């Protein structure tokens, strides 16, 4: 039901019909990693945390703005990743070993904006979605 509501068509075949599921699983993974006491990153360098934040929210905003069947709903879902990032950042204050960071919020917002704009741009220039 959620998939049909987001995509706008019942029974739509093909790879694109799985986009909402991939997006929701991605959100769940970001929420889990954001609220876990310690998160290990595959590659560690100075400011790696900010890069991971930006890339995560870029993905979370890009996916709906590019691939959801209904463009307005996709863009709305992409924009809603900003308050999600804020809520998770505030939620980290209750998790041992995690802390609130304005820089993390900035990276989340920047990633979400870039992802939404990239998705919208590629959507307008792609024949796969039309």
C-alpha positions in Angstrom: 0.0 0.0 0.0 2.8 2.5 0.9 4.6 1.6 -2.3 1.5 2.2 -4.4 0.8 5.5 -2.7 4.4 6.7 -3.3 4.6 5.5 -6.8 1.1 6.3 -7.9 0.4 3.1 -9.8 -0.7 -0.3 -8.6 1.3 -3.2 -9.9 4.0 -1.2 -11.6 6.6 -3.7 -12.7 10.3 -3.4 -12.9 13.2 -2.3 -10.8 11.7 1.1 -10.0 8.9 -0.6 -8.0 11.4 -1.5 -5.3 12.7 2.1 -4.9 10.4 2.9 -1.8 11.5 -0.4 -0.1 15.2 0.4 -0.7 14.6 4.0 0.5 12.8 2.9 3.7 15.5 0.3 4.4 18.2 3.0 3.9 16.3 5.3 6.4 16.2 2.4 8.9 19.9 1.8 8.5 20.8 5.5 9.0 18.5 5.6 12.1 20.1 2.5 13.5 23.7 3.7 12.9 22.8 7.2 14.2 21.5 5.9 17.5 24.0 3.1 18.1 26.5 3.9 20.9 29.5 3.3 18.7 29.6 3.1 14.9 32.7 1.8 13.2 33.5 3.2 9.7 35.2 1.2 7.0 37.6 4.1 6.3 38.7 6.5 8.9 40.3 9.9 8.2 40.0 13.5 9.5 36.4 14.6 9.3 35.3 11.2 8.0 32.2 11.5 10.1 31.1 14.6 8.2 31.7 12.9 4.9 29.6 9.9 6.0 26.8 12.2 7.2 26.8 14.1 3.9 26.9 11.0 1.7 24.2 9.3 3.8 21.7 12.2 3.5 22.6 12.7 -0.2 21.5 9.1 -0.8 18.4 9.5 1.3 17.3 12.6 -0.6 18.4 11.6 -4.0 16.6 8.3 -4.1 13.0 9.7 -3.7 13.6 12.9 -5.7 14.9 10.9 -8.7 13.0 7.6 -8.7 9.6 8.0 -7.0 6.9 7.9 -9.7 5.2 11.1 -8.3 7.7 13.9 -8.5 6.1 16.1 -5.9 5.9 13.3 -3.3 9.5 12.4 -4.1 10.7 15.9 -3.6 8.7 16.2 -0.4 10.2 13.0 0.9 13.7 14.3 0.0 13.1 17.5 1.9 11.8 15.6 4.9 15.3 14.1 5.3 16.4 17.4 6.8 14.1 17.2 9.9 15.0 13.5 10.2 18.7 14.4 10.5 17.8 17.1 13.1 15.7 14.6 15.1 18.4 11.9 15.0 21.1 14.4 16.0 19.0 15.5 19.0 18.3 11.9 19.8 22.0 11.2 20.0 22.2 13.2 23.2 20.4 10.3 25.0 22.8 7.7 23.6 26.0 6.9 25.7 29.1 7.8 23.7 27.3 9.9 21.2 26.9 13.7 21.2 25.1 16.5 19.5 27.1 18.3 16.7 26.2 21.3 14.7 28.7 20.2 12.1 26.9 16.9 11.7 23.6 18.8 11.1 25.3 21.0 8.5 26.7 17.9 6.7 23.2 16.3 6.8 21.5 19.4 5.4 24.2 19.9 2.7 23.9 16.2 1.7 20.1 16.3 1.6 20.0 19.5 -0.5 22.6 18.2 -3.0 20.8 14.9 -3.2 17.4 16.5 -3.8 18.8 18.9 -6.5 20.8 16.1 -8.2 17.7 13.8 -8.2 15.5 16.5 -9.6 18.0 17.5 -12.2 18.6 13.9 -13.3 14.9 13.2 -13.3 14.2 16.1 -15.7 16.9 14.8 -18.0 16.1 11.1 -17.9 13.7 9.1 -19.9 13.7 6.2 -17.4 11.1 7.8 -15.1 8.8 9.3 -17.7 
